[in-house]
Amino acid sequence: MTPEQLEIQRTEQGKICAQSDAVITTAKLFGRPAPILIKADVIAQMKHGSVIVDLAADTGGNVEGTVLGEEKVTDNGRSRLSEPEISKARFPSMLRRFSDRILPT
């Protein structure tokens, strides 16, 4: 894809991400760093309590600012998880945390 096409794709994906409660990214390019699909401006537009799970963190991540093994929570309450083998290690706790945010207690 050309750089222009990639930017159009990021813009359109950003619109969907901004409306989503949970986003899971999985894009990997074997032998190369993962492409950045979600930039900081998109994260800032997401709803309070939204969760992003970056499954490509071990190859650089699909989310701008991803650091392997770190959970980040923004000032506006958006969580980003980027742990190796997250499906085994943290996914159940992430689901509990997310459900606590959207379901009344």
PyRosetta script that sets phi, psi and omega in degrees:
from pyrosetta import init, pose_from_sequence

init()
pose = pose_from_sequence("MTPEQLEIQRTEQGKICAQSDAVITTAKLFGRPAPILIKADVIAQMKHGSVIVDLAADTGGNVEGTVLGEEKVTDNGRSRLSEPEISKARFPSMLRRFSDRILPT")
pose.set_psi(1, 148.7)
pose.set_omega(1, 177.3)
pose.set_phi(2, -77.4)
pose.set_psi(2, 160.6)
pose.set_omega(2, 176.5)
pose.set_phi(3, -57.0)
pose.set_psi(3, -34.8)
pose.set_omega(3, 178.4)
pose.set_phi(4, -66.4)
pose.set_psi(4, -42.2)
pose.set_omega(4, 178.5)
pose.set_phi(5, -65.7)
pose.set_psi(5, -39.4)
pose.set_omega(5, 177.6)
pose.set_phi(6, -62.4)
pose.set_psi(6, -40.7)
pose.set_omega(6, 179.9)
pose.set_phi(7, -67.1)
pose.set_psi(7, -38.6)
pose.set_omega(7, 175.7)
pose.set_phi(8, -62.2)
pose.set_psi(8, -44.0)
pose.set_omega(8, 178.8)
pose.set_phi(9, -61.2)
pose.set_psi(9, -46.3)
pose.set_omega(9, 179.3)
pose.set_phi(10, -61.2)
pose.set_psi(10, -40.7)
pose.set_omega(10, 180.0)
pose.set_phi(11, -62.9)
pose.set_psi(11, -46.7)
pose.set_omega(11, -179.0)
pose.set_phi(12, -68.4)
pose.set_psi(12, -40.6)
pose.set_omega(12, 176.5)
pose.set_phi(13, -63.7)
pose.set_psi(13, -37.5)
pose.set_omega(13, 179.2)
pose.set_phi(14, -60.6)
pose.set_psi(14, -37.6)
pose.set_omega(14, 177.8)
pose.set_phi(15, -62.4)
pose.set_psi(15, -41.3)
pose.set_omega(15, 179.3)
pose.set_phi(16, -70.0)
pose.set_psi(16, -44.6)
pose.set_omega(16, 180.0)
pose.set_phi(17, -59.5)
pose.set_psi(17, -39.7)
pose.set_omega(17, -178.2)
pose.set_phi(18, -62.1)
pose.set_psi(18, -25.0)
pose.set_omega(18, -179.2)
pose.set_phi(19, -95.9)
pose.set_psi(19, -3.4)
pose.set_omega(19, -172.2)
pose.set_phi(20, -95.7)
pose.set_psi(20, 148.6)
pose.set_omega(20, 174.5)
pose.set_phi(21, -85.1)
pose.set_psi(21, -29.8)
pose.set_omega(21, 180.0)
pose.set_phi(22, -141.6)
pose.set_psi(22, 138.3)
pose.set_omega(22, 177.4)
pose.set_phi(23, -131.5)
pose.set_psi(23, 131.0)
pose.set_omega(23, 176.6)
pose.set_phi(24, -120.2)
pose.set_psi(24, 123.1)
pose.set_omega(24, 179.2)
pose.set_phi(25, -107.6)
pose.set_psi(25, 143.5)
pose.set_omega(25, -175.5)
pose.set_phi(26, -138.7)
pose.set_psi(26, 5.2)
pose.set_omega(26, -172.2)
pose.set_phi(27, -72.4)
pose.set_psi(27, 119.1)
pose.set_omega(27, 176.3)
pose.set_phi(28, -127.1)
pose.set_psi(28, 145.7)
pose.set_omega(28, 173.8)
pose.set_phi(29, -119.6)
pose.set_psi(29, 102.8)
pose.set_omega(29, -173.2)
pose.set_phi(30, -59.7)
pose.set_psi(30, 130.1)
pose.set_omega(30, -178.5)
pose.set_phi(31, 86.9)
pose.set_psi(31, -2.9)
pose.set_omega(31, 179.6)
pose.set_phi(32, -138.9)
pose.set_psi(32, 161.4)
pose.set_omega(32, 176.5)
pose.set_phi(33, -63.4)
pose.set_psi(33, 148.8)
pose.set_omega(33, 177.6)
pose.set_phi(34, -65.2)
pose.set_psi(34, 146.1)
pose.set_omega(34, 178.1)
pose.set_phi(35, -74.5)
pose.set_psi(35, 143.6)
pose.set_omega(35, 175.1)
pose.set_phi(36, -78.9)
pose.set_psi(36, 116.2)
pose.set_omega(36, -179.0)
pose.set_phi(37, -105.1)
pose.set_psi(37, -29.9)
pose.set_omega(37, -177.9)
pose.set_phi(38, -122.7)
pose.set_psi(38, 116.1)
pose.set_omega(38, -179.1)
pose.set_phi(39, -96.0)
pose.set_psi(39, 168.9)
pose.set_omega(39, -176.1)
pose.set_phi(40, -57.5)
pose.set_psi(40, -34.8)
pose.set_omega(40, -179.1)
pose.set_phi(41, -66.1)
pose.set_psi(41, -32.0)
pose.set_omega(41, 177.2)
pose.set_phi(42, -71.4)
pose.set_psi(42, -43.1)
pose.set_omega(42, 178.5)
pose.set_phi(43, -58.2)
pose.set_psi(43, -41.2)
pose.set_omega(43, -179.6)
pose.set_phi(44, -63.4)
pose.set_psi(44, -25.7)
pose.set_omega(44, -178.8)
pose.set_phi(45, -87.2)
pose.set_psi(45, -12.0)
pose.set_omega(45, -176.8)
pose.set_phi(46, -71.9)
pose.set_psi(46, 157.9)
pose.set_omega(46, -178.4)
pose.set_phi(47, -67.1)
pose.set_psi(47, 152.9)
pose.set_omega(47, 173.3)
pose.set_phi(48, -58.9)
pose.set_psi(48, 133.4)
pose.set_omega(48, 180.0)
pose.set_phi(49, 88.5)
pose.set_psi(49, -2.5)
pose.set_omega(49, 178.7)
pose.set_phi(50, -64.7)
pose.set_psi(50, 153.4)
pose.set_omega(50, -179.1)
pose.set_phi(51, -126.7)
pose.set_psi(51, 134.0)
pose.set_omega(51, 174.6)
pose.set_phi(52, -117.9)
pose.set_psi(52, 127.8)
pose.set_omega(52, 176.6)
pose.set_phi(53, -113.5)
pose.set_psi(53, 116.0)
pose.set_omega(53, -177.6)
pose.set_phi(54, -101.5)
pose.set_psi(54, 97.2)
pose.set_omega(54, -178.9)
pose.set_phi(55, -79.6)
pose.set_psi(55, -4.3)
pose.set_omega(55, 177.3)
pose.set_phi(56, -100.9)
pose.set_psi(56, 15.0)
pose.set_omega(56, -175.5)
pose.set_phi(57, -59.4)
pose.set_psi(57, -32.9)
pose.set_omega(57, -177.8)
pose.set_phi(58, -69.5)
pose.set_psi(58, -12.1)
pose.set_omega(58, 175.9)
pose.set_phi(59, -117.2)
pose.set_psi(59, 24.2)
pose.set_omega(59, 176.7)
pose.set_phi(60, 112.3)
pose.set_psi(60, -25.3)
pose.set_omega(60, 175.9)
pose.set_phi(61, 91.2)
pose.set_psi(61, 150.9)
pose.set_omega(61, 176.6)
pose.set_phi(62, -94.6)
pose.set_psi(62, -5.7)
pose.set_omega(62, -176.5)
pose.set_phi(63, -114.7)
pose.set_psi(63, 128.1)
pose.set_omega(63, -179.5)
pose.set_phi(64, -56.0)
pose.set_psi(64, 130.5)
pose.set_omega(64, 179.2)
pose.set_phi(65, 88.6)
pose.set_psi(65, 3.1)
pose.set_omega(65, 179.3)
pose.set_phi(66, -63.8)
pose.set_psi(66, 134.3)
pose.set_omega(66, 173.3)
pose.set_phi(67, -125.7)
pose.set_psi(67, 122.0)
pose.set_omega(67, -176.8)
pose.set_phi(68, -54.5)
pose.set_psi(68, 129.2)
pose.set_omega(68, 176.5)
pose.set_phi(69, 87.6)
pose.set_psi(69, -0.6)
pose.set_omega(69, -178.9)
pose.set_phi(70, -106.4)
pose.set_psi(70, 144.7)
pose.set_omega(70, 168.2)
pose.set_phi(71, -106.6)
pose.set_psi(71, 128.0)
pose.set_omega(71, 179.0)
pose.set_phi(72, -117.9)
pose.set_psi(72, 137.7)
pose.set_omega(72, 173.6)
pose.set_phi(73, -121.6)
pose.set_psi(73, 124.0)
pose.set_omega(73, -179.2)
pose.set_phi(74, -74.2)
pose.set_psi(74, 169.2)
pose.set_omega(74, 176.3)
pose.set_phi(75, -59.0)
pose.set_psi(75, -27.5)
pose.set_omega(75, -178.7)
pose.set_phi(76, -93.9)
pose.set_psi(76, 11.0)
pose.set_omega(76, 173.1)
pose.set_phi(77, 82.3)
pose.set_psi(77, 27.0)
pose.set_omega(77, 175.9)
pose.set_phi(78, -99.1)
pose.set_psi(78, 130.2)
pose.set_omega(78, -177.3)
pose.set_phi(79, -101.2)
pose.set_psi(79, 142.2)
pose.set_omega(79, 176.0)
pose.set_phi(80, -129.9)
pose.set_psi(80, 122.6)
pose.set_omega(80, 179.7)
pose.set_phi(81, -110.5)
pose.set_psi(81, 135.6)
pose.set_omega(81, -178.1)
pose.set_phi(82, -148.1)
pose.set_psi(82, 59.9)
pose.set_omega(82, -177.1)
pose.set_phi(83, -102.0)
pose.set_psi(83, 143.1)
pose.set_omega(83, 176.3)
pose.set_phi(84, -62.7)
pose.set_psi(84, 141.3)
pose.set_omega(84, -178.4)
pose.set_phi(85, 50.7)
pose.set_psi(85, 46.8)
pose.set_omega(85, -175.7)
pose.set_phi(86, -60.6)
pose.set_psi(86, -29.6)
pose.set_omega(86, -179.1)
pose.set_phi(87, -61.9)
pose.set_psi(87, -30.6)
pose.set_omega(87, 179.1)
pose.set_phi(88, -89.7)
pose.set_psi(88, -36.3)
pose.set_omega(88, -168.9)
pose.set_phi(89, -89.5)
pose.set_psi(89, -46.0)
pose.set_omega(89, -167.6)
pose.set_phi(90, -127.2)
pose.set_psi(90, -10.4)
pose.set_omega(90, -172.9)
pose.set_phi(91, -56.4)
pose.set_psi(91, -45.3)
pose.set_omega(91, 178.9)
pose.set_phi(92, -60.1)
pose.set_psi(92, -41.4)
pose.set_omega(92, 180.0)
pose.set_phi(93, -69.2)
pose.set_psi(93, -34.5)
pose.set_omega(93, 176.8)
pose.set_phi(94, -63.6)
pose.set_psi(94, -41.7)
pose.set_omega(94, 179.1)
pose.set_phi(95, -64.1)
pose.set_psi(95, -41.1)
pose.set_omega(95, 177.2)
pose.set_phi(96, -61.5)
pose.set_psi(96, -46.3)
pose.set_omega(96, -179.3)
pose.set_phi(97, -61.8)
pose.set_psi(97, -42.7)
pose.set_omega(97, 179.4)
pose.set_phi(98, -64.6)
pose.set_psi(98, -44.0)
pose.set_omega(98, -178.7)
pose.set_phi(99, -66.1)
pose.set_psi(99, -32.9)
pose.set_omega(99, 176.4)
pose.set_phi(100, -62.4)
pose.set_psi(100, -31.0)
pose.set_omega(100, -177.9)
pose.set_phi(101, -78.8)
pose.set_psi(101, -31.2)
pose.set_omega(101, -174.5)
pose.set_phi(102, -102.1)
pose.set_psi(102, -18.0)
pose.set_omega(102, -179.5)
pose.set_phi(103, -105.0)
pose.set_psi(103, 132.6)
pose.set_omega(103, 179.4)
pose.set_phi(104, -64.8)
pose.set_psi(104, 146.8)
pose.set_omega(104, 179.6)
pose.set_phi(105, -100.2)
pose.dump_pdb("model.pdb")
